[in-house]
Amino acid sequence: MPSRPKTWQQKMQAKPPHTVVLDKDFAGVPAGARLLISCPLEVEHYLRTQVPPGETRAIQQMRRELARLHGADAACPVSTAIFLRTVAEAAWDRIEAGTPAAQVAPFWRVVEPGTPLAKKLRAGSDWIAQQRAAEQQARARDACQ
């Protein structure tokens, strides 16, 4: 009998971040570079602590900042995107279970609506765009008070 697939929450428990030295060019990163392989929990922590409500970051900026934290030359674009999806889907599971969006990892601050990643997510591009707009409006309201 086949085993059950892991839940998104189970997938959050991946190996801790580590670096590798590339022996050949990979995804735009040259051979000899130190490449960070992050993890879902680190991506979640980044989203919660480094991207305030009403602000956004490009995934490339997140990768640069994570790499810098580890003294690496770059963060792996492939695994970082996978881990961002894992964080987003685990957060969406919680939202569907009744947890307010304000209490989950704010993946919408890095996932750009309309991108291939946004289209893969169960939350969808429209929800991500609405969430971004709501946070930006709240931030503008707070700034006026």
N, C-alpha and C positions, 0 to 999 in steps of 0.2 A: 504494500500500500504506500503510495507516495506521501511524503511529509507535506504538511500545510506550508504555504508560503509565509514568509515573515511579514509581520505587520509593519507599518511605517514606524511605529514607536520602537519596535525591536530593531529595526534598521538604524535607529539613532545611536545604538550602542556599538559603533564600529571601532576599529583600531584607533589609538590615539594619533595625533599628528606626528609626522616624521618627515625627514628630508632625504632625498636621494640625489646623487650626482649623475647627471645624464651622460650616457656613453655615446649618444647620437642625438641629433636634433629631434625635438618632439613638440608638436603643436605650437610652433613659433618660438620655442625656447631652444637656444643653441646647446650643442654638446658641451659638456664641462660645467654647465650651470647647476646650481643647487636648486632643486625643485621641491617645493612643499607639497606634501599630500596631507591635506587637512583632515577634518572629520566632521560629521554632522553636529556634534555637540559644540564644537568650536564655531561653526558657522552660526548656530543658534545663539551662542553667547555674543558673537559679533553683532548680529541683528538687534539683540536686546540692549546692548550697551554702547554701540558706536553710531547708530542711526536713529536720531531722535524723531519723535512724532512730527509729521509734516515735512520731513526731509526725505530725500532719496539718495541712493548711491548706485552707480553703475557696477555691475558685477566685476568689471575689470578693476575698479578702484578697490572693491572689497578684496580681490585677489592680491593686489599690490600691498595693501595694508596687512593682510594675514601673512604674506611672505616676509615682510619687514619684521614682524613680531618674532619670526623664527630665524632671522638672519639668512633667509633664502633669497635667491635671485628672482624667483617667480613662484606662483602657486599654480598647480596643475589646473588648466582650464576644464579638462574633462571631469576629473573627480570633484572639483569645486561645484560644477553645475549639477552633478549627481547628488552631492550632499545638500545643495540648496533645495533641490526638488524633494529630497527626503524630509528636510525640515518643514517645507511648505505643506507636504501631504500629511505629516504628523500633526502639524498645527490645524490643518483643515479637519482632520479626524476629531480633534478636540472641539473645534467650533461646531461641527455637526452634532457633537454630544452635549452641546449647550454652554460651553465655555465662551465668554465674551471675547471678541477679537482682540480687545485691549490686553488680554491676559495670555495670549499666545505669542510665539516668535513672529515678529512683523515682517514676514517674507515679502509682502507687497512693496516694501520700501526699496528692495533690490531687484525684484522681478519686474521687468518693464512690460506693461500691457502690450499685447500684440506680438510679442516675441514667440519663437517656437516653444520656449520653456513655459511661458504663460498659457499657451494653447494646450499644452500637455496636462497642466494641473487641473484637478477637479474644481478648484475655485473658479477658474476661468479668467480670461482677460477682462471681461466687463466688471466682475467683482473686484479685481485688483485695481482697476481704474477708479471705481467708486470709492474704494477704501482710501486710496491716495488722495482723491479730491476731498473726502470728508476730513481727513487729517489736516490737509492744507487749509481748509476753511476754519477748522477749530484753532489752528495755530494763528491764523490772521485775526480771528476774533480775540484770542488771548492777548495778542500784541497791541490791540486797540484799547484794551482795558487798563 
